[in-house]
Amino acid sequence: MHHEEILRELYALERFGMKLGLANITELLHRIGNPHLRFPAVHVTGSNGKGSVCAFIESILRVAAFKVGLYTSPHLIRFNERIRVGGRGISDEDVARLYESVKPHATGMAAESKAKQPTFFEITTAMAFQYFAERGVDIAVVEVGMGGGMDATNVVRPETCVITCVSLEHTEHLGRTIKRIAKEKSGILKPGVPVVTMDQEALATVEERAKELGCPLTVVGRDATYKRIGGTLAGQTFEYSGSSTIRTSTVMAGAHQAENAALALAASEALESRGWKIGDDAKRVGIARMRWPARFQLARRTPPVLIDGAHNPGGAQCLHDSLTECLPGRRVVLVMGMLADKDLTSYANTLASVTAHSISTRPKSERAYPPEEVTLTFKKLGISSEVIEDVPTAIRRGLNLASRDRPLLITGSLYLAGEALQHFQEGTV
């Protein structure tokens, strides 16, 4: 099958939705030879920042001369971004080959029972783990898809687990309180395996689980600290103090990215406690080299255009804080598109004080909020708003309204962020 046919068939599996539980992924992996048992992992969960933390950790390990697999989701522009080895996305040919090798086993499971039909994420996870095993990675950095304990990735053998900021998300699946969600995310912890998290509301729940399992726990903000030295749209410098003191810089803007980098440095120290030879130079350079698009990314300078994949209230707060720090006193033209399972009201309330005008659009997803609802939400907050369903047209309208003192911000969904990046790369806006 051609690569595009493969992807159409894969995406069609999204109709089976999300299934929390390990029975199907365990059976599917068993049928293809249990590739996940052939490499160790760093397992990362959380509500916000987990993709950036994964990217920081992967960069550090790669600078330290390890062969590293990276599995993240969703992708921004191409499916191949989800599965990487040595910093390079999987090839179209390998996507096709791996899918064709996994497909008969998935079909066989579905034939036995509708409940055993593997989902899109389960099949993609099996493909990633098979690829990492084939390529002989030294270690894989694996991002949880949703939740933790019942997520399909929770079959890996972690050397270190990381829990980033925990906020209310996917409440219909994970629970309606921070404590309940933190309990599910703490399900990735394994007996005796080091855990890294941050000082936050969910900390008591994480601490309790870590104590039950005898997991060494490092809390960024308590056991390890960081101090920001300066930050602009071009990046920031900070000093981390843990097992050692490291001063480094990152091109990633926003205070939350310094925290994400600190989590990655603490995770690197946890790996060192398990015998992994990394070193401070690799940590410093790894942080400096990391690039992760659509995270408060300056996509154009004149007028300023920022693209950010924030999609829940916690992400919106980070975005708000980054705007007020890097662009003090300025209000943005907002091109906004969200998925309908997100908390639109809280998101809009958080960004209202930094928004001059809102343009509501529709990301390429069947789960997108009707733009009319997004516009109505902003109008209720006293913000002028309009609907332009077509994404490139909405961006062009935003560019016409934007200026040096009124930047354009494109946000609300990683799906929208990916579309926007592609249009800027292709010069279609």
PEFENPE-V948602 format. One record per residue. N is the residue number from 1. RES is the residue in one small letter. SS is DSSP state (H for helix, E for strand, C for the rest). Layout:
BEGIN
{{N RES SS} {N RES SS}}
END
This chain:
BEGIN
{{1 m C} {2 h C} {3 h H} {4 e H} {5 e H} {6 i H} {7 l H} {8 r H} {9 e H} {10 l H} {11 y H} {12 a H} {13 l H} {14 e H} {15 r H} {16 f H} {17 g C} {18 m C} {19 k C} {20 l C} {21 g C} {22 l C} {23 a H} {24 n H} {25 i H} {26 t H} {27 e H} {28 l H} {29 l H} {30 h H} {31 r H} {32 i C} {33 g C} {34 n C} {35 p H} {36 h H} {37 l H} {38 r H} {39 f C} {40 p E} {41 a E} {42 v E} {43 h E} {44 v E} {45 t E} {46 g C} {47 s C} {48 n E} {49 g C} {50 k H} {51 g H} {52 s H} {53 v H} {54 c H} {55 a H} {56 f H} {57 i H} {58 e H} {59 s H} {60 i H} {61 l H} {62 r H} {63 v H} {64 a C} {65 a C} {66 f C} {67 k C} {68 v E} {69 g E} {70 l E} {71 y E} {72 t C} {73 s C} {74 p C} {75 h C} {76 l C} {77 i C} {78 r C} {79 f H} {80 n H} {81 e H} {82 r H} {83 i E} {84 r E} {85 v E} {86 g C} {87 g C} {88 r E} {89 g E} {90 i C} {91 s C} {92 d H} {93 e H} {94 d H} {95 v H} {96 a H} {97 r H} {98 l H} {99 y H} {100 e H} {101 s H} {102 v H} {103 k H} {104 p H} {105 h H} {106 a H} {107 t H} {108 g H} {109 m H} {110 a H} {111 a H} {112 e H} {113 s C} {114 k H} {115 a H} {116 k H} {117 q C} {118 p C} {119 t C} {120 f H} {121 f H} {122 e H} {123 i H} {124 t H} {125 t H} {126 a H} {127 m H} {128 a H} {129 f H} {130 q H} {131 y H} {132 f H} {133 a H} {134 e H} {135 r H} {136 g C} {137 v C} {138 d C} {139 i E} {140 a E} {141 v E} {142 v E} {143 e E} {144 v C} {145 g C} {146 m C} {147 g C} {148 g C} {149 g C} {150 m C} {151 d C} {152 a C} {153 t C} {154 n C} {155 v C} {156 v C} {157 r E} {158 p E} {159 e E} {160 t E} {161 c E} {162 v E} {163 i E} {164 t C} {165 c E} {166 v C} {167 s C} {168 l C} {169 e C} {170 h C} {171 t H} {172 e H} {173 h H} {174 l H} {175 g C} {176 r C} {177 t C} {178 i H} {179 k H} {180 r H} {181 i H} {182 a H} {183 k H} {184 e H} {185 k H} {186 s H} {187 g H} {188 i H} {189 l C} {190 k C} {191 p C} {192 g C} {193 v C} {194 p E} {195 v E} {196 v E} {197 t E} {198 m E} {199 d C} {200 q C} {201 e C} {202 a C} {203 l H} {204 a H} {205 t H} {206 v H} {207 e H} {208 e H} {209 r H} {210 a H} {211 k H} {212 e H} {213 l H} {214 g C} {215 c C} {216 p C} {217 l E} {218 t E} {219 v E} {220 v E} {221 g C} {222 r C} {223 d C} {224 a E} {225 t E} {226 y E} {227 k E} {228 r E} {229 i E} {230 g E} {231 g E} {232 t E} {233 l C} {234 a C} {235 g E} {236 q E} {237 t E} {238 f E} {239 e E} {240 y E} {241 s E} {242 g C} {243 s C} {244 s C} {245 t E} {246 i E} {247 r E} {248 t E} {249 s E} {250 t E} {251 v C} {252 m C} {253 a C} {254 g C} {255 a H} {256 h H} {257 q H} {258 a H} {259 e H} {260 n H} {261 a H} {262 a H} {263 l H} {264 a H} {265 l H} {266 a H} {267 a H} {268 s H} {269 e H} {270 a H} {271 l H} {272 e H} {273 s C} {274 r C} {275 g C} {276 w C} {277 k C} {278 i C} {279 g C} {280 d H} {281 d H} {282 a H} {283 k H} {284 r H} {285 v H} {286 g H} {287 i H} {288 a H} {289 r H} {290 m C} {291 r C} {292 w C} {293 p C} {294 a C} {295 r C} {296 f C} {297 q E} {298 l E} {299 a E} {300 r E} {301 r C} {302 t C} {303 p C} {304 p C} {305 v E} {306 l E} {307 i E} {308 d C} {309 g C} {310 a C} {311 h C} {312 n C} {313 p H} {314 g H} {315 g H} {316 a H} {317 q H} {318 c H} {319 l H} {320 h H} {321 d H} {322 s H} {323 l H} {324 t H} {325 e H} {326 c H} {327 l C} {328 p C} {329 g C} {330 r C} {331 r C} {332 v E} {333 v E} {334 l E} {335 v E} {336 m E} {337 g C} {338 m C} {339 l E} {340 a C} {341 d C} {342 k C} {343 d C} {344 l H} {345 t H} {346 s H} {347 y H} {348 a H} {349 n H} {350 t H} {351 l H} {352 a H} {353 s H} {354 v H} {355 t E} {356 a E} {357 h E} {358 s E} {359 i E} {360 s E} {361 t C} {362 r C} {363 p C} {364 k C} {365 s C} {366 e C} {367 r C} {368 a E} {369 y C} {370 p C} {371 p H} {372 e H} {373 e H} {374 v H} {375 t H} {376 l H} {377 t H} {378 f H} {379 k H} {380 k H} {381 l C} {382 g C} {383 i C} {384 s E} {385 s E} {386 e E} {387 v E} {388 i C} {389 e C} {390 d C} {391 v H} {392 p H} {393 t H} {394 a H} {395 i H} {396 r H} {397 r H} {398 g H} {399 l H} {400 n H} {401 l H} {402 a C} {403 s E} {404 r C} {405 d C} {406 r E} {407 p C} {408 l E} {409 l E} {410 i E} {411 t E} {412 g C} {413 s C} {414 l H} {415 y H} {416 l H} {417 a H} {418 g H} {419 e H} {420 a H} {421 l H} {422 q H} {423 h H} {424 f H} {425 q H} {426 e H} {427 g C} {428 t C} {429 v C}}
END
